[in-house]
Amino acid sequence: MDVIQAIILGIVQGLTEFLPVSSSGHIIIGKALLGVEINPDAATTFEVVVHAATVFSTLVVFRQEILKLLLGGLKFQYNEETQYILKIGISIIPILIVGLFFKDEVEALFGEGVFLVGMMLLVTAILLTLSFFKKSGKRSITYLDAFIIGIAQSIAVLPGLSRSGTTISTGLLLGDKKEEIAKFSFLMVLIPILGESFLSLIKGEFTPEASGISTIALISGFVAAFLSGLFACKVMINIVKRGKLIWFAVYCLIMGLVSLIFLS
C-alpha cells in the first residue's frame, strides 16, 4: 500500500464511518478497485489506524458533551450524566464479548470477501428503509435500549453491515428520539476502538516491520480519515435529525448489487 492509496482509503473510512453505508465494506471495495493487495494482518493494522482516526474525530465533534459527561460522572451521584455513562457501558458489553472471545471465529467463518460485503449492504439497506418508515420516536434511550443497540453493534462487525446504520436504525425502530440516537451511536464506539488501538500499539503492530505498511502511509491514512471524519460526523447528525436515511438505503442497495454482480 503506497501513500496515495492510504490517503484514498483513509478518506473512504472517514466519510463512511459516520454515514450509514459501512466503512469496513467500502474499505474492502476500495482495496479491490485500487488493486491493493496486503496480507490480513496488514489490513487489520490499517483498519485499526483509520478507525482510531475517526474516534478522534468523534472526540473533537463531541468534546463539550464528553467533558460534561466526565464532570458529571466525577460527582459520583446518580445524575443524568452518570446514567448516560452507565448506558454507554451497558451498550459495549456485547461487542466486548464478541471481540474478546469470538473475534477469530467470526473472521474465520465470514472472512471479508466482496460477496459478503454486497449481501450485508443489502441488509443495511433494509434496516435503513424500515427505520425511515417507522414513526418518529419520543422517548429517551433506556438501559434496555442501550443493551439492544449494543447487540446490534456486535452484529455489525460483519463487513458491509454498517455499524452506524445498524445502531441508529435499531434505536429508531425502538422508538428513541432522533436527536439522541445519532450521538449515542457515535459515542458508544469510542471505548471499544480506543481499546483495540491501545492493544495493537503495545503489541507493536503499527511498526512497518509488523504491518508491512510504511510509517508515512499509516500517518497519511490516519490524517485523511481524521479530517474526512470531522466533516462526515457533523453532516450525519443533521441527516438523522431530518430523517433522510432513505437515500442511504438506496445507495446501499445499489452498491450491494454492484458488489454482487460486478466485483464478487
Stockholm file with secondary structure:
# STOCKHOLM 1.0

chainA/1-264         MDVIQAIILGIVQGLTEFLPVSSSGHIIIGKALLGVEINPDAATTFEVVVHAATVFSTLVVFRQEILKLLLGGLKFQYNEETQYILKIGISIIPILIVGLFFKDEVEALFGEGVFLVGMMLLVTAILLTLSFFKKSGKRSITYLDAFIIGIAQSIAVLPGLSRSGTTISTGLLLGDKKEEIAKFSFLMVLIPILGESFLSLIKGEFTPEASGISTIALISGFVAAFLSGLFACKVMINIVKRGKLIWFAVYCLIMGLVSLIFLS
#=GR chainA/1-264 SS CCHHHHHHHHHHHHHHHHTTTCHHHHHHHHHHHHTCCCCHHHHHHHHHHHHHHHHHHHHHHTHHHHHHHHHHHTTTSSSHHHHHHHHHHHHTHHHHHIIIIIHHHHHHHHTTCHHHHHHHHHHHHHHHHHHHHSCCCCBCCCHHHHHHHHHHHHHTTSTTSCHHHHHHHHHHHHTBCHHHHHHHHHHTTHHHHHHHHHHHHHTTTTSHHHHSSCHHHHHHHHHHHHHHHHHHHHHHHHHHHHTCTHHHHHHHHHHHHHIIIIIC
#=GC SS_cons         CCHHHHHHHHHHHHHHHHTTTCHHHHHHHHHHHHTCCCCHHHHHHHHHHHHHHHHHHHHHHTHHHHHHHHHHHTTTSSSHHHHHHHHHHHHTHHHHHIIIIIHHHHHHHHTTCHHHHHHHHHHHHHHHHHHHHSCCCCBCCCHHHHHHHHHHHHHTTSTTSCHHHHHHHHHHHHTBCHHHHHHHHHHTTHHHHHHHHHHHHHTTTTSHHHHSSCHHHHHHHHHHHHHHHHHHHHHHHHHHHHTCTHHHHHHHHHHHHHIIIIIC
//
